Amino acid sequence: IVNILFYFIVPVVFLEFGMKLKLSWELCSLPAFILISAYALNKAYLALGRLLWKGNAKPNVIAFAAGTANTGYFGLPIAIMLFDEETVAIYMLMNIALSFYDYTLGAFTIARAQFSKKQAIISVAKLPILYAFAFGVLLGELGFRESEFLKAPFEYVRGAYATIGLMIVGLGLSSMKKFTFDMKFCATLLSARFIAAPAIACALIELD
């Protein structure tokens, strides 16, 4: 299921929205802002986590999660529901930046003992979504537009993306043998997503 999602469904979704994106210098700056913000949150919460916990992996987990977000399976269906296709394409462009973070600094943070610089670069190079999105942008710049024949299949794939993605999350949770609630851990992690990240976003908007 994961292979079908990662190597077929997700690339098709990114290909479609890449075709609908109208690139500009302003839009190209958005992934850069997202990536810099993710890196900054990672470093800040890694330092904070090491102050709060000693001798375990919790600081690494918090640092990784602070820089990323579930902008795919949860976020994309909401974006599709609320915005027009061109705006969703911009959303996907920023999602590329988060994926890049996940497979570089994020991977190093969550499993530093297992990932070398070479392995991280290879992981990024193998990301099919990067090539699919780039190919979609190229097709869009060349004037290619999806035909009526392709609209329905693309719509079905978008639906499968959210459904199968959430199913994988559920399968992962179902394998838990024991559930415990760590208030300090959850509060620290949620502060990254609901305080620090929105503060950075609002600051960028004001600067713009």
C-alpha positions in Angstrom: 0.0 0.0 0.0 2.8 2.4 0.9 4.6 1.7 -2.4 1.4 2.4 -4.4 0.9 5.6 -2.6 4.5 6.8 -2.7 5.4 5.8 -6.2 2.2 6.3 -8.1 -0.6 8.2 -6.4 1.4 11.0 -4.8 3.5 11.7 -8.0 0.3 11.9 -10.1 -1.2 14.4 -7.6 1.9 16.6 -7.7 2.1 16.3 -11.5 -1.5 17.6 -11.9 -1.0 20.6 -9.7 2.4 21.3 -11.2 0.7 21.7 -14.6 -1.8 24.2 -13.1 0.9 26.4 -11.4 1.9 29.7 -12.9 5.5 30.3 -11.8 6.9 33.7 -10.8 9.8 34.9 -8.7 7.4 35.7 -5.9 6.1 32.1 -5.8 9.6 30.6 -5.9 10.4 32.5 -2.7 7.7 30.6 -0.8 9.4 27.2 -0.7 12.6 29.0 0.5 10.7 30.6 3.4 9.1 27.3 4.3 12.4 25.5 4.3 14.2 28.2 6.3 11.4 28.2 8.8 11.4 24.4 9.1 15.2 24.3 9.7 14.9 27.1 12.3 12.1 25.3 14.2 14.1 22.1 14.1 17.2 23.6 15.6 15.3 25.6 18.2 13.3 22.7 19.5 16.2 20.3 19.5 18.0 22.7 21.9 14.8 23.1 24.0 14.3 19.3 24.0 17.8 18.7 25.3 17.1 21.1 28.1 13.9 19.3 29.1 15.0 15.6 28.6 18.3 13.9 29.1 19.5 10.5 27.7 16.5 9.6 25.4 15.3 10.3 21.9 12.4 12.7 22.8 14.4 15.8 21.8 15.1 14.4 18.4 11.4 13.4 17.8 10.2 16.8 18.9 12.8 18.6 16.7 11.8 16.6 13.6 8.1 17.1 14.2 8.6 20.9 14.9 9.9 21.4 11.4 7.3 19.4 9.5 3.5 19.1 9.4 0.9 16.8 8.0 0.2 19.0 5.0 -0.5 16.1 2.7 -3.1 13.6 3.9 -4.8 16.1 6.3 -3.9 19.4 4.7 -4.4 18.8 0.9 -8.1 17.7 1.1 -8.8 20.9 3.1 -6.9 23.0 0.7 -8.8 21.5 -2.3 -12.1 22.1 -0.5 -11.4 25.7 0.4 -9.4 27.1 -2.5 -9.3 27.2 -6.3 -6.9 25.0 -8.3 -4.2 27.7 -8.8 -4.0 28.3 -5.1 -3.9 24.6 -4.4 -0.9 24.4 -6.8 0.9 27.0 -4.8 0.1 25.0 -1.7 1.7 22.0 -3.3 4.8 24.0 -4.2 5.3 24.8 -0.5 4.6 21.1 0.3 7.6 20.2 -1.8 9.8 22.3 0.6 8.5 20.4 3.6 9.2 17.1 1.9 12.8 18.3 1.2 13.1 19.1 4.9 11.8 15.6 5.9 14.4 13.9 3.8 17.4 16.0 4.7 17.7 17.7 8.2 14.6 15.9 9.4 16.1 12.5 8.6 19.4 13.4 10.2 17.6 14.5 13.3 15.3 11.5 13.8 17.9 8.9 13.1 21.4 10.5 13.1 23.1 7.1 13.8 21.6 5.6 10.6 21.8 8.5 8.1 25.0 9.9 6.5 25.1 13.0 4.3 25.4 10.7 1.2 22.4 8.7 2.2 20.3 11.8 2.7 21.3 13.1 -0.7 20.4 9.8 -2.3 17.0 9.8 -0.4 16.2 13.2 -1.8 17.3 12.2 -5.3 14.9 9.2 -5.2 11.9 11.3 -4.3 9.4 10.7 -7.2 7.3 13.7 -6.2 10.1 16.1 -7.0 10.4 14.8 -10.6 6.6 14.5 -11.1 6.1 18.1 -9.9 9.0 19.5 -12.0 7.6 17.6 -15.1 4.1 19.0 -14.4 5.5 22.6 -14.1 7.4 22.0 -17.4 4.2 20.8 -19.1 2.3 23.9 -17.8 5.0 26.3 -19.0 4.9 24.6 -22.4 1.2 25.4 -22.6 -0.1 21.8 -21.9 -3.5 21.7 -20.2 -5.3 18.6 -19.0 -8.2 17.5 -21.3 -11.7 16.6 -20.2 -10.6 13.0 -20.5 -8.0 13.4 -17.7 -10.1 15.4 -15.3 -12.0 12.5 -13.8 -8.9 10.2 -13.3 -7.0 13.0 -11.6 -10.0 13.6 -9.3 -10.1 9.9 -8.4 -6.4 9.9 -7.6 -6.7 13.0 -5.4 -9.4 11.2 -3.4 -7.3 8.0 -3.1 -4.3 10.1 -1.9 -6.2 11.4 1.1 -8.0 8.1 1.8 -5.0 5.7 1.6 -2.7 8.2 3.4 -5.0 8.4 6.4 -5.5 4.6 6.3 -1.7 4.2 6.6 -1.7 6.5 9.6 -4.5 4.4 11.2 -2.6 1.2 10.5 0.4 2.6 12.2 -1.6 3.7 15.3 -3.3 0.3 15.5 0.1 -1.4 16.0 0.7 0.4 19.3 0.7 -2.1 22.2 0.3 0.5 25.0 -1.0 4.1 25.1 0.4 6.6 27.5 -0.1 10.4 27.6 3.0 12.5 28.3 1.7 16.0 29.1 5.2 17.7 29.0 6.0 16.0 25.7 2.7 16.9 24.0 2.7 20.5 25.3 6.2 21.1 23.9 5.4 19.5 20.6 2.0 21.4 20.2 3.7 24.7 21.0 5.8 24.3 17.9 2.8 23.7 15.7 0.3 26.1 17.2 2.5 28.9 18.6 5.9 29.0 17.0 5.0 28.1 13.4 2.0 30.5 13.2 4.1 33.3 14.8 6.8 32.8 12.0 4.0 32.8 9.3 2.5 36.0 10.7 5.9 37.6 10.8 6.6 36.7 7.2 3.2 38.1 6.1 3.9 41.4 8.0 7.4 41.6 6.4 5.8 41.0 2.9 
